[in-house]
Amino acid sequence: MTSSTGILSINLAAIQSNWMHVTALLKYGSECAAVVKADAYSVGAVEVAKALYAVGCQTFYLATLEEAAELRRELPLDAVLYVLGGARQGAESSFIDLDLIPVLYSLVAVNQWLDFCGLNGQAYPCALKLDTGMTRLGLTDSDFETLLSLRPALLNPVLFMSHLACADIAGHPSNNEQLQRFQSASLKIKALYPTIKTSLANSSGSFLGEEYHFDMVRIGAALYGINPNPELPNPLLPVINLQLPVLQIRTAEQAASVGYGAEASIDTNTRLAVVAGGYADGVHRSLGLAPTGRVNGVPVFSVGRVSMDSFIFDITHISGNPEYVSVIDTKLTLDVLMNTYKTLGYEVLTSLGRRYQRHYVFSGASNE
Ligand SMILES: *Cc1c(COP(=O)(O)O)cnc(C)c1O
């Protein structure tokens, strides 16, 4: 294994297993859809989606038309793809050509979609998203009532959804409030569109109990091994390893300062390993990736500031010349980073970016 950039190993078998774990929790008839936006939280949307399709996942969520277009080329035609960011004006025909379903989250967006349907005389399928308390994207209650009373002839909503704001905190009162609002809105829309599907829960919401499952859950984080309820043991498998190659090993000939700003200093005979990977690769001190690593299982600590493409570990206590330093592995998991550095697994993953060499592996219960 040689690489001039870091090696991000992604265990597709663990991702499949995490999907199956959530699927097995769901109430009868509820579907487990995969959220693979942002290039599957930086681990590779095409590979992840194919691996999940192979074990029975049929429905995928992307954030943008561009992401969905890329995936559409790679998946069998019966895969259903939703675009959470909706359809921008002028892009509607791409949704039809590529068989994508936009999530519409405002009356403006609905009317724009209906204008397009009108031009073609077709009731193209769409999803409707209701705001039940997060105040991000979503129809307001009055938008929703307006829509129900107008019941436009060309409106063909196949999915009705909302999104939970606090699902990772099981006892948070918002969860139940959002659930109540979504339940009552679902009854109203099902009265008009009896075959419409309903969906409320993300990963954490899927662990809140059957009443949150509706017809479909939409899981992202859980696929990638992020703990759905950080107060409890993580029931999911870790998915990634990240190893950074050592570019140079040097022993200090005298006391010296290290890195930009000369913020750190070292004594004579300190041994340093300069590794490839920096803030351009999502290695941020605040995310917990930079402070510690492991060499053959032994912890090492970094010295000085992280640069764009490199930073430095003190390896004085390590014998031999290591080729790699691990910054995410079976011991330094996303959970450990979260607990130690108060980071979000979501941010760590999606910050990783594109420069790593990705290795896809199918291995058993662990991520080695
Ligand atoms: C990103 C996203 C999800 C997935 O959330 P996770 O917490 O990663 O499971 C589900 N639904 C919507 C609307 C999203 O934007």
Ligand as a Chemical Component Dictionary entry (heavy atoms), coordinates in Angstrom:
data_LIG
# 
_chem_comp.id                   LIG 
_chem_comp.type                 NON-POLYMER 
_chem_comp.pdbx_formal_charge   0 
_chem_comp.three_letter_code    LIG 
# 
loop_
_chem_comp_atom.comp_id 
_chem_comp_atom.atom_id 
_chem_comp_atom.alt_atom_id 
_chem_comp_atom.type_symbol 
_chem_comp_atom.charge 
_chem_comp_atom.model_Cartn_x 
_chem_comp_atom.model_Cartn_y 
_chem_comp_atom.model_Cartn_z 
_chem_comp_atom.pdbx_ordinal 
LIG C1 C1 C 0 -29.698 14.756 5.555  1  
LIG C2 C2 C 0 -31.114 14.412 5.718  2  
LIG C3 C3 C 0 -31.495 13.159 6.231  3  
LIG C4 C4 C 0 -30.490 12.179 6.809  4  
LIG O1 O1 O 0 -30.216 12.553 8.130  5  
LIG P1 P1 P 0 -29.267 11.653 9.063  6  
LIG O2 O2 O 0 -29.353 12.331 10.367 7  
LIG O3 O3 O 0 -27.912 11.706 8.453  8  
LIG O4 O4 O 0 -29.834 10.291 9.066  9  
LIG C5 C5 C 0 -32.844 12.838 6.236  10 
LIG N1 N1 N 0 -33.778 13.707 5.800  11 
LIG C6 C6 C 0 -33.447 14.938 5.335  12 
LIG C7 C7 C 0 -34.525 15.860 4.886  13 
LIG C8 C8 C 0 -32.115 15.340 5.295  14 
LIG O5 O5 O 0 -31.804 16.555 4.860  15 
# 
loop_
_chem_comp_bond.comp_id 
_chem_comp_bond.atom_id_1 
_chem_comp_bond.atom_id_2 
_chem_comp_bond.value_order 
_chem_comp_bond.pdbx_ordinal 
LIG C1 C2 SING 1  
LIG C2 C3 SING 2  
LIG C2 C8 DOUB 3  
LIG C3 C4 SING 4  
LIG C3 C5 DOUB 5  
LIG C4 O1 SING 6  
LIG O1 P1 SING 7  
LIG P1 O2 DOUB 8  
LIG P1 O3 SING 9  
LIG P1 O4 SING 10 
LIG C5 N1 SING 11 
LIG N1 C6 DOUB 12 
LIG C6 C7 SING 13 
LIG C6 C8 SING 14 
LIG C8 O5 SING 15 
# 
